[in-house]
Amino acid sequence: MSDDHSVILKHSGYRAVIEPDRFVPGAYELVVDGTPQSHVNLEDPTQLFFEYIQRMGNVIDLIGDPGEPITAVHLGAGAMTLPRYIGATRPGSRQQVIELEPGLVELVRSVLPLPRGTDVRVRYGDARETLGRLPAGLVGTADLVVVDIFSGARTPAHVTSQEFYTEAARLLSPTGIMLVNVADGPPLRFAKSQAATLAQVLPHAGVLAETQVVKGRRFGNFVLVASAAPLPEKWLPRLMAAGPYPAVAVLGSEFEEFARAGLIVTDATATPSPPPMRSIFQVKPGK
């Protein structure tokens, strides 16, 4: 590892670097292949910087009783922003992280160590392959499964299919929630196909995003929320009040209309997520 807190990742060949946030003391950003992927505030792990992560945090806050420990499985480590958040807001939670790149986790643990007392177990390997090797006791017990898997700026094809979501959903408790980060832009073919595919596996689903992103006017992140149980109606006003703004929650008949235009993805038809324009998310090396 070099002095600038970077590493070349073994599987992708991409360069991962952790850089200080120039505007927030004690905060850092993980950048992989020029794409900002995670933001961490070491002094306050409850501060969530990226909008889609804030939306995920808002949903996590509504699981069970406030502050109640949960069981969470994270597919994709990043800089472990959400495991830190859950550890701070729900002490005693049990968390598992699955990550393909050991070098990334080593970099994060070295430069951005987890807060003392955060119970996180890391398992290395491809997310889909590792799902099948998780302890049998974990199946059907997770309150939360987070799918946030990227290779550079794109989600690999094999973690976008109905077969993949079926395997991941096996971990959920009867009322457990799955959160999926989807990046897409106009005409939203990928986002709508992911919504349609996930709804085939978990029948109660919705979308959280910035208004202009949902309308297909610009590239951005969609948070897909899904469960085998009905999503509590009380969530909607609380999610909208929590922001960030301007926000929209696509649920019920609106979600059905959104997903109707999407083709259900199988292993035979799966493709990676579309690449964003480099000017949208990416930063110049050395900046």
C-alpha positions as MATLAB code, in Angstrom:
seq = 'MSDDHSVILKHSGYRAVIEPDRFVPGAYELVVDGTPQSHVNLEDPTQLFFEYIQRMGNVIDLIGDPGEPITAVHLGAGAMTLPRYIGATRPGSRQQVIELEPGLVELVRSVLPLPRGTDVRVRYGDARETLGRLPAGLVGTADLVVVDIFSGARTPAHVTSQEFYTEAARLLSPTGIMLVNVADGPPLRFAKSQAATLAQVLPHAGVLAETQVVKGRRFGNFVLVASAAPLPEKWLPRLMAAGPYPAVAVLGSEFEEFARAGLIVTDATATPSPPPMRSIFQVKPGK';
ca = [
       0.000    0.000    0.000;
       1.364    3.395   -0.923;
       1.694    6.480    1.230;
      -1.281    8.100   -0.502;
      -3.630    5.475    0.969;
      -4.310    3.596   -2.232;
      -4.198    0.028   -3.508;
      -4.578   -1.753   -6.843;
      -7.455   -4.187   -6.448;
      -6.585   -7.781   -7.296;
      -9.715   -8.876   -9.146;
     -10.659   -5.740  -11.083;
      -7.258   -4.133  -11.483;
      -8.814   -0.808  -10.482;
      -7.070    1.660   -8.206;
      -8.839    2.354   -4.916;
      -7.829    5.452   -2.986;
      -9.037    7.046    0.233;
      -8.907   10.826    0.188;
      -9.719   13.380    2.904;
     -12.885   15.405    2.432;
     -11.598   18.918    1.837;
     -14.706   20.475    3.374;
     -15.610   18.210    6.322;
     -12.954   17.681    9.012;
     -12.595   14.017    9.955;
     -14.379   12.798    6.819;
     -12.968   10.743    3.940;
     -14.032    9.486    0.526;
     -13.305    6.129   -1.103;
     -12.736    6.473   -4.858;
     -12.442    3.380   -7.090;
     -11.377    3.762  -10.723;
     -12.122    7.473  -10.475;
     -15.662    6.893   -9.164;
     -16.565    8.082   -5.642;
     -18.049    5.032   -3.928;
     -18.216    5.755   -0.214;
     -18.024    8.617    2.244;
     -17.179    8.152    5.915;
     -17.069   10.628    8.781;
     -14.806    9.039   11.390;
     -15.882   11.564   14.011;
     -19.595   10.988   13.376;
     -20.502    7.660   11.701;
     -24.177    8.646   11.756;
     -23.500   11.328    9.128;
     -24.440    9.925    5.722;
     -23.186   12.026    2.823;
     -24.378   10.476   -0.443;
     -28.101   10.942   -1.047;
     -28.839    7.299   -1.815;
     -27.076    6.214    1.364;
     -29.144    8.728    3.320;
     -32.293    7.170    1.863;
     -31.081    3.712    2.885;
     -30.342    5.024    6.364;
     -33.853    6.457    6.589;
     -35.334    3.026    5.835;
     -33.011    1.297    8.289;
     -34.176    3.710   10.998;
     -37.744    2.451   10.501;
     -36.963   -1.256   10.970;
     -38.377   -2.537   14.256;
     -38.115   -0.254   17.267;
     -35.724    2.735   17.280;
     -32.257    1.700   18.414;
     -33.145   -2.001   18.452;
     -30.266   -4.297   17.378;
     -30.755   -5.952   13.996;
     -29.149   -8.663   11.909;
     -27.804   -7.221    8.658;
     -25.997   -8.645    5.633;
     -24.175   -6.264    3.302;
     -23.277   -7.417   -0.215;
     -20.429   -5.097   -1.131;
     -18.201   -3.453    1.466;
     -17.224   -0.047    0.119;
     -15.861    1.868    3.088;
     -18.439    0.156    5.351;
     -20.486    3.327    5.712;
     -23.758    1.568    6.544;
     -22.216   -1.003    8.919;
     -20.735    1.945   10.822;
     -24.113    3.696   10.810;
     -25.943    0.625   12.091;
     -23.279    0.040   14.745;
     -23.726    3.616   15.992;
     -27.528    3.820   15.828;
     -28.319    0.204   16.763;
     -25.621   -1.003   19.180;
     -25.386   -4.759   19.500;
     -26.394   -5.430   15.901;
     -24.913   -8.487   14.161;
     -23.531   -7.668   10.733;
     -21.940   -9.641    7.925;
     -20.170   -8.037    4.956;
     -19.388   -9.928    1.744;
     -16.665   -8.393   -0.406;
     -14.734   -9.676   -3.413;
     -11.609   -7.559   -2.901;
      -9.576   -8.291    0.266;
      -7.274   -5.409   -0.594;
     -10.166   -2.967   -0.383;
     -11.142   -4.126    3.089;
      -7.523   -4.014    4.234;
      -7.202   -0.456    2.931;
     -10.395    0.640    4.660;
      -9.519   -1.028    7.949;
      -6.065    0.544    7.887;
      -7.055    4.108    7.029;
     -10.644    4.201    8.303;
     -10.819    1.752   11.234;
     -14.256    0.702   12.436;
     -15.439    2.222   15.720;
     -14.731    0.133   18.792;
     -17.565   -2.284   19.531;
     -18.890   -2.506   15.965;
     -19.682   -6.190   15.383;
     -18.924   -6.807   11.709;
     -17.722  -10.079   10.201;
     -16.222   -9.881    6.715;
     -16.399  -12.805    4.290;
     -14.332  -12.644    1.119;
     -15.545  -13.818   -2.248;
     -17.961  -13.119   -5.050;
     -21.253  -12.005   -3.493;
     -23.395  -14.531   -5.325;
     -21.088  -17.479   -4.733;
     -20.608  -16.584   -1.073;
     -24.363  -16.382   -0.457;
     -24.498  -20.126   -0.920;
     -21.787  -20.682    1.685;
     -23.259  -18.606    4.508;
     -24.144  -20.458    7.725;
     -27.523  -22.196    7.587;
     -28.488  -20.412   10.787;
     -28.398  -17.075    8.996;
     -31.041  -18.103    6.461;
     -34.409  -16.558    7.284;
     -33.046  -14.380   10.096;
     -31.781  -11.157    8.487;
     -33.730   -8.002    9.239;
     -31.824   -6.283    6.450;
     -29.967   -7.261    3.291;
     -28.174   -4.460    1.452;
     -27.137   -5.025   -2.175;
     -24.619   -2.359   -3.217;
     -22.278   -4.140   -5.611;
     -20.162   -2.256   -8.105;
     -17.073   -2.994  -10.143;
     -15.864    0.509  -10.818;
     -18.966    2.438  -11.881;
     -21.035   -0.587  -12.987;
     -22.975   -3.402  -11.348;
     -21.875   -6.819  -12.685;
     -24.508   -8.726  -14.650;
     -24.604  -11.851  -12.469;
     -25.929   -9.887   -9.460;
     -28.869   -8.364  -11.338;
     -30.964  -11.454  -12.136;
     -34.057  -13.039  -10.650;
     -31.963  -16.055   -9.661;
     -29.566  -13.814   -7.730;
     -32.323  -11.954   -5.890;
     -33.994  -15.261   -5.030;
     -30.765  -16.455   -3.406;
     -30.282  -13.178   -1.501;
     -33.920  -13.105   -0.337;
     -33.460  -16.479    1.394;
     -31.548  -14.637    4.111;
     -34.471  -12.375    5.029;
     -36.737  -12.911    7.994;
     -40.482  -12.900    7.197;
     -40.544   -9.130    7.710;
     -36.960   -8.452    6.574;
     -36.125   -5.648    4.156;
     -33.876   -5.739    1.095;
     -32.283   -2.488   -0.095;
     -30.703   -2.367   -3.561;
     -28.646    0.477   -4.998;
     -29.296    0.850   -8.726;
     -27.580    3.470  -10.894;
     -29.209    4.423  -14.185;
     -30.166    7.279  -16.456;
     -32.648    7.961  -19.222;
     -34.529    6.014  -20.519;
     -34.300    4.019  -17.237;
     -34.405    0.587  -18.864;
     -32.018   -0.904  -16.327;
     -33.708    0.614  -13.255;
     -37.157   -0.465  -14.393;
     -35.947   -3.962  -15.221;
     -34.367   -4.265  -11.784;
     -37.598   -3.083  -10.167;
     -39.613   -5.631  -12.151;
     -37.131   -8.409  -11.389;
     -36.947   -7.755   -7.659;
     -40.754   -7.590   -7.446;
     -40.907  -11.123   -8.857;
     -38.992  -12.309   -5.801;
     -40.290   -9.974   -3.068;
     -43.836   -8.864   -3.875;
     -43.949   -5.696   -1.772;
     -41.555   -3.198   -3.310;
     -40.920    0.471   -3.908;
     -38.397    2.994   -5.219;
     -36.796    5.935   -3.430;
     -34.908    8.528   -5.451;
     -34.466   12.162   -6.336;
     -37.441   13.453   -8.308;
     -35.607   14.284  -11.533;
     -33.891   10.881  -11.527;
     -37.216    9.018  -11.286;
     -38.602   11.156  -14.109;
     -35.710   10.033  -16.297;
     -34.228   13.500  -16.709;
     -30.747   12.679  -15.446;
     -28.475    9.847  -14.314;
     -28.599    8.967  -10.634;
     -29.167    6.375   -7.930;
     -32.374    4.523   -7.196;
     -32.904    2.759   -3.878;
     -35.131   -0.267   -4.363;
     -36.929   -1.354   -1.172;
     -38.517   -4.814   -1.070;
     -39.938   -7.324    1.392;
     -42.054  -10.451    1.537;
     -44.314   -8.551    3.960;
     -46.278   -5.373    3.210;
     -44.254   -2.201    3.675;
     -45.871   -0.310    6.564;
     -47.944    2.626    5.306;
     -46.641    4.740    8.187;
     -43.242    4.719    6.493;
     -44.186    7.008    3.623;
     -44.649   10.345    5.432;
     -41.659    9.651    7.665;
     -39.432    8.805    4.699;
     -40.521   11.915    2.838;
     -39.978   14.096    5.899;
     -36.487   12.658    6.366;
     -35.314   13.828    2.933;
     -32.942   14.464    1.261;
     -34.891   16.744   -1.035;
     -36.418   16.804   -3.577;
     -37.452   13.194   -3.027;
     -40.095   10.822   -4.283;
     -41.261    7.432   -3.005;
     -42.752    5.244   -5.727;
     -45.008    2.708   -4.014;
     -48.213    0.780   -4.667;
     -49.819    1.356   -8.045;
     -47.151    3.918   -8.963;
     -44.456    1.304   -8.430;
     -46.390   -1.212  -10.531;
     -46.545    1.317  -13.353;
     -42.816    2.069  -12.999;
     -41.876   -1.628  -13.061;
     -44.343   -2.602  -15.789;
     -42.050   -1.163  -18.442;
     -39.126   -3.269  -17.222;
     -38.141   -6.667  -18.570;
     -37.569   -9.355  -15.947;
     -33.871  -10.238  -15.887;
     -32.687  -13.841  -15.760;
     -29.177  -15.279  -15.765;
     -29.578  -15.832  -19.497;
     -30.431  -12.194  -20.242;
     -28.511  -10.287  -17.553;
     -26.214   -7.413  -18.523;
     -24.106   -5.010  -16.427;
     -25.617   -1.693  -15.413;
     -25.068    1.114  -17.945;
     -21.938    3.208  -17.480;
     -22.493    6.818  -16.463;
     -20.929    9.669  -18.355;
     -17.497   10.039  -16.796;
     -18.253   13.664  -15.977;
     -21.170   12.692  -13.699;
     -19.547   10.718  -10.884;
     -15.906   10.435  -11.719;
     -13.078   12.584  -10.500;
      -9.705   13.180  -12.064;
      -6.865   11.070  -10.669;
      -4.884   12.933   -8.055;
      -7.708   15.331   -7.260;
];
